[in-house]
Amino acid sequence: MDRRSLLRGSAAVAAGSFAASTPALAQPAGSRLLKFVPQANLTSLDPIWTTATVTRNHGYLVYDTLYGIDEQFRPHPQMAEGTLFEEGGRVATITLRGGLFFHDGEPVRAQDAVASLQRWMARSPMGQKLRDYTEELTALDDRRLRFRLRRPFPLLLTALGSVATPTPFIMPERLARTDPFQQIREAVGSGPFRFNASEYNSGSLATYSRFERYAPTTVPGPNSLTAGPKTAHFDRLEWHIIQDAGTATSALIQGEMDWFEQPTPENQLLLRRNRNVSVEMLTRFMSLGVLRFNHLHPPFNDPAIRRALLPAVSQSDFMIAVQGTDPQNFDAQCGVFTPGTPLASDAGLEPLRGPRSIDRARQALRDAGYTNQPVRIIGPTDILAPAAITQVAGDLFRRLGMNLDLVLSDWGTVVQRRTSREPLERGGWSVTCTTFAGFETADPAGHFPLRGNGLNAWPGWPTSPRLEALRDAWFDAAELPEQQRIAREIQTVAMEELPFLPIGAVAAITALRRNLTGRVPGFAMFWGIRRA
């Protein structure tokens, strides 16, 4: 029996047994409680320290940003009332809206925003670039903060609303002063929901209560991605960590859960047959699959060994493992930028095209000097896309004859472990696989795996002066045609140096009860959505 058949059988058995033993507890019309099954366990509460999507989603409940971004990547005021540009764009004064409060009752001040942005700029690729342009960032008074820039930064407001992880959330100064490379342990923001710390049980439950003093932006316009008024229609949210997809599927069918963020393809088939459940795209942007090398230690510190894998890599193998065989749900011809966005191209992708060959890759490994050095892949078992592509990567490395150690654990452990720079003999790693949301990899600004800034880069730590120079040139390019030309160069260099290997792009599919309306497309956002 193949793996997909086994998964189908397991899902059906789990769904059938759960449904038979558990009474239906569907939420009544008008209920102010929403029960949600997130894609992974919430192990870190700090959306600056980690790039984990589940923590970013948690962050948008608890915190707010100065600006929001719509689906066209245009910035709109959120916590900000507006921004005044002076001196040819080199001075930007941002005024906060009045009446903003943190969950602990303290007013939001410009000093809080300054400290929060400084912490964010230490970790975010976009923030790091903004920091390079910034001569001074100060609070003029409680409601005004000022950027004094070395030269104009046209993407300033876009940066302040960036949806890419880490996100420029505003938190109290006392928390924002935490070393950006150390995790905060307290989740206090000014967002539409407050985190119930006393009820938090990692691996089981996280809950949130509507923040009564939250005041949505009054800027006119509909909700689009993170722009527009964040109106909370539920008094309480419960995130239930259910690692077995079949169990989560049955709970959704029975009405015990309202929303299952990331059902497997097999469970999507079951859910589509239920008239009370809607299965739909989470966002119009596909997520980019990433096979990330550790550039600090053998064997993948050698670019020739990284390139030797290319003849054997089939993007369709990776993507089918995540979302099944429907070609509408994945793209198996993609490069380093999100398919369908302005910077996507076919530049430098010839090594990923044409017939695939394990034999050619084996020979390339021998020619590159691979002599059975150990390779350790770390990956999760409890989050759909990374778990699936990790298994495909493990199978590929075995067929290539590499000396593989495949280490599987929960997603929270992977997120912690991948930060280790130790060699393999001290518990380090060689490869990890994950996906990035399409709006994070549409351009070089927030594209974590595309950085080449060494020890300051995302785990894997590649060093590439060429990539960094091209990224700087992209920021300085004023017009789209020039940005596209530079992006083609970036992709060509990336396919030569391979800071990561693009393994396809996949649609994010979600499932929720049909009596929920008003969901804002993008990711798991909890404003706008209500029960009919």
C-alpha positions as CSV (number, residue, x, y, z in Angstrom):
1,M,0.0,0.0,0.0
2,D,1.4,3.4,-0.9
3,R,1.7,6.3,1.6
4,R,-1.3,8.2,0.1
5,S,-3.6,5.2,0.3
6,L,-2.5,4.6,3.9
7,L,-3.3,8.2,4.8
8,R,-6.7,8.0,3.1
9,G,-7.6,4.9,5.1
10,S,-6.3,6.4,8.4
11,A,-8.3,9.6,7.8
12,A,-11.5,7.6,7.1
13,V,-11.1,5.4,10.2
14,A,-10.3,8.3,12.4
15,A,-13.3,10.4,11.1
16,G,-15.6,7.4,11.4
17,S,-14.6,6.4,14.9
18,F,-14.6,10.0,16.2
19,A,-18.1,10.7,14.7
20,A,-19.5,7.5,16.2
21,S,-18.3,8.1,19.7
22,T,-18.8,11.9,20.1
23,P,-22.1,13.7,20.2
24,A,-22.6,16.7,17.9
25,L,-21.9,19.9,19.7
26,A,-22.4,22.5,16.9
27,Q,-22.1,26.1,17.9
28,P,-25.6,27.7,17.9
29,A,-26.4,30.6,15.6
30,G,-25.1,33.8,17.2
31,S,-22.6,32.1,19.5
32,R,-19.7,34.5,20.4
33,L,-17.2,31.6,20.8
34,L,-15.1,30.5,17.8
35,K,-13.1,27.2,18.0
36,F,-10.1,26.9,15.7
37,V,-7.6,24.2,14.9
38,P,-4.3,25.9,14.0
39,Q,-1.7,24.4,11.6
40,A,0.8,23.8,14.4
41,N,1.3,24.1,18.1
42,L,1.9,27.6,19.4
43,T,5.3,27.1,21.2
44,S,6.7,30.6,20.9
45,L,4.7,33.7,21.9
46,D,7.3,36.1,20.4
47,P,6.6,37.1,16.8
48,I,9.9,39.0,16.5
49,W,12.1,36.1,17.7
50,T,10.7,33.5,15.3
51,T,9.4,33.3,11.7
52,A,6.9,30.6,12.6
53,T,3.6,31.3,10.8
54,V,1.6,30.1,13.8
55,T,3.3,32.8,16.0
56,R,2.7,35.4,13.3
57,N,-1.0,34.6,13.3
58,H,-1.1,34.7,17.1
59,G,0.7,38.1,16.8
60,Y,-2.0,39.6,14.7
61,L,-4.6,38.8,17.4
62,V,-2.6,40.3,20.2
63,Y,-0.7,43.2,18.6
64,D,-1.3,45.9,16.0
65,T,0.9,47.6,13.4
66,L,1.3,51.3,12.4
67,Y,0.2,50.5,8.9
68,G,-1.7,47.6,7.2
69,I,-1.1,46.2,3.8
70,D,-3.8,45.3,1.2
71,E,-3.6,42.5,-1.3
72,Q,-2.0,44.9,-3.8
73,F,0.8,45.5,-1.3
74,R,-0.4,49.1,-0.7
75,P,0.0,50.6,2.8
76,H,-3.0,52.0,4.8
77,P,-3.0,53.6,8.2
78,Q,-3.8,51.3,11.2
79,M,-2.4,52.6,14.5
80,A,-1.1,55.6,12.6
81,E,-3.3,58.6,12.0
82,G,-1.0,59.6,9.2
83,T,2.6,60.4,8.2
84,L,4.1,63.7,7.2
85,F,7.1,63.6,4.8
86,E,9.5,66.6,4.7
87,E,12.9,67.5,3.4
88,G,12.5,65.6,0.2
89,G,11.3,62.4,1.9
90,R,14.3,62.3,4.4
91,V,12.1,63.1,7.4
92,A,8.9,61.2,8.2
93,T,6.8,62.1,11.2
94,I,4.2,59.5,12.1
95,T,1.3,60.5,14.4
96,L,-0.5,57.8,16.4
97,R,-4.3,57.7,16.6
98,G,-5.7,58.9,19.9
99,G,-7.3,56.5,22.3
100,L,-5.0,53.5,21.8
101,F,-4.4,51.3,24.8
102,F,-2.5,48.2,25.6
103,H,-4.2,45.2,27.2
104,D,-2.6,46.0,30.6
105,G,-4.5,49.4,30.5
106,E,-1.5,51.6,29.7
107,P,-1.8,54.1,26.8
108,V,0.1,53.4,23.6
109,R,2.9,56.0,23.3
110,A,5.3,56.9,20.5
111,Q,8.1,55.6,22.8
112,D,6.5,52.1,22.7
113,A,6.5,52.3,18.9
114,V,10.1,53.4,18.7
115,A,11.3,50.6,20.9
116,S,9.2,48.0,19.1
117,L,10.5,49.1,15.7
118,Q,14.1,49.1,16.9
119,R,13.7,45.5,18.1
120,W,12.0,44.5,14.8
121,M,14.6,46.1,12.7
122,A,17.3,43.9,14.3
123,R,15.5,40.7,13.0
124,S,13.5,41.5,9.9
125,P,15.1,41.6,6.4
126,M,12.9,44.5,5.5
127,G,13.6,46.1,8.9
128,Q,17.4,45.7,8.6
129,K,17.3,47.5,5.3
130,L,15.2,50.3,6.8
131,R,17.7,50.5,9.7
132,D,20.5,51.0,7.1
133,Y,18.6,54.0,5.7
134,T,17.8,55.4,9.2
135,E,20.0,58.0,10.8
136,E,17.7,58.5,13.8
137,L,14.4,57.2,15.1
138,T,13.0,59.2,18.0
139,A,9.8,59.9,19.9
140,L,8.9,63.6,19.7
141,D,6.1,63.3,22.3
142,D,3.6,60.6,23.3
143,R,1.9,60.6,19.9
144,R,4.6,61.4,17.4
145,L,7.6,59.5,16.3
146,R,10.1,60.7,13.7
147,F,12.4,58.9,11.2
148,R,15.3,60.9,10.0
149,L,16.7,59.1,7.0
150,R,20.1,59.2,5.4
151,R,18.3,59.2,2.0
152,P,14.6,58.7,1.0
153,F,13.3,55.2,1.5
154,P,10.2,54.9,-0.7
155,L,9.1,51.7,0.9
156,L,8.9,53.1,4.5
157,L,5.2,52.8,5.0
158,T,5.1,49.4,3.3
159,A,7.8,48.3,5.7
160,L,5.9,49.5,8.7
161,G,2.9,47.4,7.6
162,S,5.0,44.4,6.4
163,V,3.1,41.1,6.7
164,A,6.4,39.1,6.3
165,T,7.7,37.5,9.5
166,P,8.9,39.0,11.8
167,T,6.1,41.5,11.6
168,P,6.5,45.1,13.0
169,F,4.1,44.7,15.8
170,I,3.9,47.4,18.5
171,M,4.3,46.2,22.1
172,P,4.9,48.0,25.4
173,E,8.3,49.6,25.7
174,R,9.1,47.4,28.7
175,L,8.8,44.3,26.5
176,A,10.2,45.8,23.4
177,R,13.5,46.5,25.2
178,T,14.1,42.8,25.4
179,D,17.1,41.6,23.4
180,P,15.7,40.8,20.0
181,F,17.6,37.4,20.1
182,Q,15.9,36.5,23.3
183,Q,12.2,35.5,23.5
184,I,9.7,37.5,25.4
185,R,7.5,35.4,27.6
186,E,4.6,37.8,28.0
187,A,2.1,38.6,25.3
188,V,0.7,42.1,25.8
189,G,-0.3,44.2,22.8
190,S,-3.0,46.6,21.7
191,G,-4.7,44.3,19.2
192,P,-8.3,43.2,18.9
193,F,-7.9,40.2,21.2
194,R,-6.0,39.8,24.5
195,F,-4.1,36.6,25.2
196,N,-5.3,34.6,28.2
197,A,-2.0,33.6,29.7
198,S,-3.5,31.7,32.6
199,E,-5.3,29.3,30.2
200,Y,-2.4,28.7,27.9
201,N,-1.2,25.1,27.7
202,S,1.4,24.5,24.9
203,G,0.4,21.4,22.9
204,S,-3.2,21.7,23.9
205,L,-4.9,25.1,24.1
206,A,-4.4,28.8,23.6
207,T,-7.4,31.2,24.2
208,Y,-8.1,34.9,23.5
209,S,-10.7,37.3,24.7
210,R,-12.0,40.3,22.7
211,F,-10.3,43.5,23.9
212,E,-13.1,45.9,24.8
213,R,-11.0,49.0,24.4
214,Y,-9.7,48.2,21.0
215,A,-10.7,50.9,18.5
216,P,-10.5,49.9,14.8
217,T,-9.1,52.3,12.3
218,T,-11.7,54.7,10.8
219,V,-9.9,54.9,7.4
220,P,-12.6,54.2,4.9
221,G,-12.4,51.1,2.7
222,P,-13.0,47.3,2.9
223,N,-10.8,44.8,4.7
224,S,-8.0,43.5,2.5
225,L,-5.2,41.4,4.0
226,T,-4.2,43.5,7.0
227,A,-5.6,46.8,5.9
228,G,-9.0,48.1,7.0
229,P,-10.9,48.1,10.3
230,K,-10.2,45.0,12.5
231,T,-13.6,44.4,13.9
232,A,-13.9,41.5,16.3
233,H,-17.3,39.8,16.3
234,F,-16.4,37.0,18.7
235,D,-16.0,37.5,22.5
236,R,-13.7,34.4,22.8
237,L,-11.4,32.4,20.6
238,E,-10.1,29.0,21.4
239,W,-7.1,27.5,19.5
240,H,-7.3,23.7,20.0
241,I,-4.1,21.9,19.2
242,I,-5.2,18.6,17.4
243,Q,-2.2,16.9,15.8
244,D,-4.2,14.1,14.1
245,A,-5.8,15.5,11.0
246,G,-8.5,12.9,10.9
247,T,-9.6,13.8,14.4
248,A,-9.7,17.5,13.5
249,T,-11.6,16.8,10.4
250,S,-14.3,14.8,12.3
251,A,-14.5,17.6,14.9
252,L,-15.2,20.1,12.1
253,I,-17.8,17.9,10.5
254,Q,-19.6,17.4,13.9
255,G,-19.5,21.2,14.6
256,E,-17.3,20.8,17.6
257,M,-14.7,22.9,15.8
258,D,-15.5,25.9,13.6
259,W,-12.4,26.2,11.6
260,F,-9.6,23.8,10.6
261,E,-6.7,25.9,9.2
262,Q,-4.8,23.2,7.2
263,P,-6.6,19.9,6.4
264,T,-4.6,17.3,4.4
265,P,-5.6,16.5,0.8
266,E,-7.3,13.3,1.9
267,N,-9.4,15.1,4.5
268,Q,-10.2,17.9,2.1
269,L,-12.0,15.2,0.0
270,L,-14.0,14.2,3.0
271,L,-14.8,17.7,4.0
272,R,-15.9,18.8,0.5
273,R,-18.7,16.2,0.7
274,N,-20.2,17.8,3.8
275,R,-22.8,20.5,3.0
276,N,-22.0,22.3,6.3
277,V,-18.4,22.8,5.5
278,S,-16.7,25.2,3.1
279,V,-13.2,24.1,1.7
280,E,-11.5,27.1,0.1
281,M,-8.2,28.8,-0.7
282,L,-6.8,30.6,2.4
283,T,-5.2,33.2,0.1
284,R,-4.6,33.8,-3.7
285,F,-0.8,33.7,-3.1
286,M,0.8,30.2,-3.2
287,S,3.3,29.4,-0.6
288,L,6.9,28.8,-1.7
289,G,8.5,25.5,-0.7
290,V,12.1,25.8,0.6
291,L,14.7,23.1,1.1
292,R,17.2,25.0,3.3
293,F,20.9,24.0,3.5
294,N,23.1,24.6,6.5
295,H,26.0,26.6,5.0
296,L,28.2,26.5,8.1
297,H,29.1,22.8,8.1
298,P,29.9,20.0,5.7
299,P,28.7,18.7,3.3
300,F,26.5,21.6,2.2
301,N,28.9,24.4,2.9
302,D,30.3,23.3,-0.5
303,P,28.2,24.9,-3.3
304,A,29.2,22.2,-5.7
305,I,27.6,19.6,-3.5
306,R,24.5,21.7,-3.2
307,R,24.3,22.0,-7.0
308,A,24.8,18.3,-7.4
309,L,21.3,17.7,-6.1
310,L,19.6,19.7,-8.9
311,P,19.3,16.9,-11.6
312,A,17.3,14.8,-9.2
313,V,14.9,17.4,-7.8
314,S,11.3,17.1,-9.0
315,Q,9.2,20.0,-7.7
316,S,6.0,18.1,-8.5
317,D,7.1,15.3,-6.2
318,F,7.3,17.7,-3.3
319,M,4.1,19.6,-4.1
320,I,1.9,16.5,-4.7
321,A,2.9,15.2,-1.3
322,V,1.5,18.4,0.2
323,Q,-1.7,19.0,-1.8
324,G,-2.4,16.0,-4.0
325,T,-2.4,15.7,-7.8
326,D,-4.8,18.5,-8.7
327,P,-2.5,20.9,-10.8
328,Q,-4.5,23.9,-9.7
329,N,-3.2,23.5,-6.2
330,F,0.5,23.8,-6.9
331,D,3.1,25.2,-9.3
332,A,6.0,22.9,-10.1
333,Q,7.9,25.3,-12.4
334,C,8.8,28.0,-9.9
335,G,11.9,29.9,-8.9
336,V,12.8,31.9,-5.9
337,F,9.9,34.4,-6.1
338,T,6.2,33.7,-5.7
339,P,4.6,32.5,-8.9
340,G,2.2,34.9,-10.5
341,T,3.8,38.0,-8.9
342,P,5.6,40.7,-10.9
343,L,9.2,39.5,-10.1
344,A,8.6,35.8,-10.9
345,S,10.6,34.6,-14.0
346,D,12.3,31.5,-15.4
347,A,15.9,33.0,-15.2
348,G,18.5,30.5,-14.2
349,L,15.9,27.6,-13.8
350,E,17.3,25.3,-16.5
351,P,18.9,22.9,-13.9
352,L,15.4,22.2,-12.5
353,R,13.8,21.7,-16.0
354,G,13.8,18.7,-18.3
355,P,14.1,15.0,-17.3
356,R,15.1,14.2,-13.8
357,S,17.9,11.8,-13.1
358,I,19.0,10.2,-9.8
359,D,22.1,8.7,-11.6
360,R,23.2,12.1,-12.9
361,A,22.9,13.6,-9.4
362,R,24.8,10.7,-7.9
363,Q,27.7,11.2,-10.4
364,A,27.6,15.0,-9.7
365,L,27.9,14.3,-5.9
366,R,30.9,12.1,-6.6
367,D,32.5,14.7,-8.8
368,A,31.9,17.4,-6.2
369,G,33.8,15.3,-3.6
370,Y,31.0,13.9,-1.5
371,T,32.4,10.8,0.4
372,N,29.5,9.6,2.5
373,Q,29.6,12.4,5.0
374,P,26.6,12.3,7.3
375,V,23.6,14.4,6.5
376,R,20.9,15.3,9.0
377,I,17.5,16.5,8.0
378,I,15.3,17.9,10.7
379,G,11.6,18.2,10.2
380,P,8.1,18.0,11.8
381,T,5.4,15.4,12.0
382,D,2.6,17.7,13.0
383,I,2.3,20.5,10.4
384,L,1.1,19.6,6.9
385,A,3.4,21.1,4.3
386,P,6.8,21.0,6.1
387,A,6.1,17.4,7.3
388,A,5.2,16.3,3.7
389,I,8.2,17.9,2.0
390,T,10.6,16.7,4.7
391,Q,9.5,13.1,3.9
392,V,10.1,13.6,0.2
393,A,13.5,15.2,0.9
394,G,14.4,12.2,3.1
395,D,13.4,9.8,0.3
396,L,15.4,11.7,-2.3
397,F,18.5,11.7,-0.2
398,R,18.2,8.0,0.4
399,R,17.9,7.3,-3.3
400,L,21.0,9.4,-3.9
401,G,22.9,7.2,-1.5
402,M,23.6,9.9,1.0
403,N,24.4,9.0,4.6
404,L,21.1,10.2,6.0
405,D,19.9,10.8,9.5
406,L,16.2,11.8,9.4
407,V,15.2,13.4,12.7
408,L,11.4,14.0,13.1
409,S,9.8,15.8,16.0
410,D,7.0,18.3,16.7
411,W,7.1,21.7,14.8
412,G,7.9,23.7,18.0
413,T,11.1,21.6,18.5
414,V,12.1,22.1,14.9
415,V,11.7,25.9,15.2
416,Q,13.9,25.8,18.3
417,R,16.5,23.3,16.9
418,R,17.0,25.0,13.6
419,T,18.6,28.0,15.4
420,S,21.5,25.9,16.5
421,R,24.8,26.6,14.6
422,E,26.5,23.5,16.1
423,P,28.0,20.8,13.9
424,L,26.3,17.5,13.5
425,E,28.3,15.8,16.2
426,R,26.9,18.4,18.7
427,G,23.3,18.1,17.6
428,G,23.3,20.4,14.6
429,W,21.6,19.9,11.3
430,S,22.3,19.8,7.5
431,V,18.9,20.5,5.9
432,T,15.4,21.6,7.0
433,C,12.3,22.1,4.8
434,T,9.5,24.5,5.2
435,T,7.2,26.9,3.3
436,F,6.9,30.6,3.3
437,A,3.6,32.5,2.6
438,G,3.5,33.9,-0.9
439,F,3.3,37.5,0.2
440,E,6.6,37.0,2.1
441,T,8.6,35.8,-1.0
442,A,7.1,38.1,-3.7
443,D,10.1,40.4,-3.6
444,P,13.6,40.7,-2.0
445,A,12.4,43.0,0.8
446,G,11.0,40.4,3.3
447,H,12.4,37.3,1.6
448,F,14.2,35.5,4.5
449,P,15.7,32.5,2.7
450,L,17.1,34.7,-0.1
451,R,19.4,36.7,2.1
452,G,23.1,36.1,2.0
453,N,24.2,38.0,5.1
454,G,26.0,35.2,6.9
455,L,25.4,34.8,10.6
456,N,22.7,37.5,10.5
457,A,20.7,35.5,7.9
458,W,17.8,33.1,8.6
459,P,18.9,29.7,9.9
460,G,21.2,28.2,7.3
461,W,23.4,31.3,7.4
462,P,24.5,31.6,3.8
463,T,27.1,34.3,2.9
464,S,26.7,35.8,-0.6
465,P,28.0,39.3,-1.3
466,R,26.5,39.1,-4.8
467,L,23.0,38.5,-3.5
468,E,23.3,41.2,-1.0
469,A,24.6,43.7,-3.5
470,L,21.8,42.9,-5.9
471,R,19.2,43.2,-3.1
472,D,20.6,46.7,-2.3
473,A,20.3,47.6,-6.0
474,W,16.7,46.4,-6.0
475,F,15.8,48.7,-3.2
476,D,17.3,51.6,-5.1
477,A,15.5,50.8,-8.3
478,A,12.6,53.3,-8.8
479,E,10.6,51.6,-11.6
480,L,9.2,48.1,-12.0
481,P,11.1,47.1,-15.2
482,E,14.4,47.8,-13.5
483,Q,13.3,45.9,-10.4
484,Q,12.3,43.0,-12.7
485,R,15.7,43.0,-14.4
486,I,17.5,42.9,-11.0
487,A,15.2,40.2,-9.8
488,R,16.2,38.0,-12.8
489,E,19.8,38.5,-11.8
490,I,19.0,37.7,-8.2
491,Q,17.4,34.4,-9.2
492,T,20.3,33.5,-11.6
493,V,22.8,34.0,-8.8
494,A,20.6,32.2,-6.3
495,M,20.4,29.2,-8.6
496,E,24.2,29.2,-8.8
497,E,24.9,29.6,-5.1
498,L,21.8,27.9,-3.8
499,P,21.1,29.6,-0.4
500,F,18.1,27.4,-0.6
501,L,16.5,25.1,-3.2
502,P,13.1,26.1,-4.5
503,I,10.9,23.0,-4.4
504,G,7.7,24.3,-5.8
505,A,4.8,26.5,-4.7
506,V,1.5,25.2,-3.2
507,A,-1.9,26.6,-2.5
508,A,-3.0,26.9,1.1
509,I,-6.4,25.2,1.6
510,T,-8.5,25.8,4.7
511,A,-11.9,24.5,5.9
512,L,-14.5,26.2,8.0
513,R,-18.2,25.8,8.9
514,R,-20.5,27.4,6.3
515,N,-22.2,29.5,8.9
516,L,-19.0,31.6,9.3
517,T,-19.0,34.6,7.0
518,G,-16.8,37.6,6.4
519,R,-13.4,35.8,6.5
520,V,-10.7,38.1,5.2
521,P,-8.5,36.2,2.7
522,G,-4.8,36.0,3.4
523,F,-4.0,33.8,6.4
524,A,-5.8,32.9,9.7
525,M,-7.2,36.3,10.6
526,F,-10.0,36.7,13.2
527,W,-11.4,40.1,12.5
528,G,-14.3,40.5,10.1
529,I,-15.3,36.9,10.5
530,R,-18.7,36.3,12.2
531,R,-21.3,33.6,12.6
532,A,-24.4,34.0,10.5
